[in-house]
Amino acid sequence: MKSGTFRSTTWDPILLISQIISMQFVVYFSLGIFVCIANILAGDNYTLDNIFEYHEIHISDIGGRLVICAFVLNSLVASLALWCIVRRAKLCLDFSCTFHVLHLLFCWWYNSSFPSNISWWLLNATTTTFMCIGGEFLCLKSELKEIPVGYAALNQKSDV
């Protein structure tokens, strides 16, 4: 730990791995709910293909457009997850990219081929951006709150 810094900068791999796993779980759980709702609205059957099959990302029918909307809405939930789990604005880009790189690897494994659909790449670039910027905004709001110091802060605590 460096002296003179506000936060501890010690390397904690257990915390890091648990945050990555927590982020993956929360984001995939909420994505599953959004995609399920999208499939109900479109009258389609719900399968894992909607999440991991890159050919499902298209605008040619209502089902594909609703799946795209589910991914975009989920990026906003992922911003909240960054705020609750990571709690550091400077780590939001790292965790956003980590989630999407792992998603790329899962999709590659699920499809047995590298994603070649341009709409899949555009959607993931967009959701990475929304997730990162939203998470940074929320984390910065928390990080920049005033820290009460001095006599007024002591009076507020004693009044409570």
C-alpha positions, 0 to 999 in steps of 0.5 A: 500500500502506498502512503498518502493515497486515499484507498488501499492499492494492495493486490487482492486476487480473491476479491478480483476473481469474486467480482468478475464472477459476480459481474458475470452472474448478475449480467447474464441473469438479468440478460436472461430475464430480458431475453425471455421477456423479448421472446414472450413479446415476439412469440418465439421459443426461449433458448440459449441461442438468443444469448450466445448465438451471434446469428440471432443478433439481426434487425430483419424481424421483430424477434431480433430487434427485441433481442437487441433491445434486451442487450441494450437494456441489460447494459444499463443493469450492468452499469448498476452492477458495476456500481454495486459490485466494483464501486470504483470508477477507474475499474469500470472500463476493465470490468466492462471489457472483461465481461465482453471478452469472456462473452466473446469466448463463450460465444466462440465456444458455443458456436464452434466458430468465431463471431463474424456477424457485424451486427454482433460486433456493433451491439457488443461495442455499444453495450460495452460503451453503455455499461462502462460509461453508466458504471463510471457515472454512478461510481463517480457520483458515489466517490465524489460525495462530500465527506463531512469533516470537522465540528459540523460533522460531529454535531450531525452525528450527535443529533441522530 
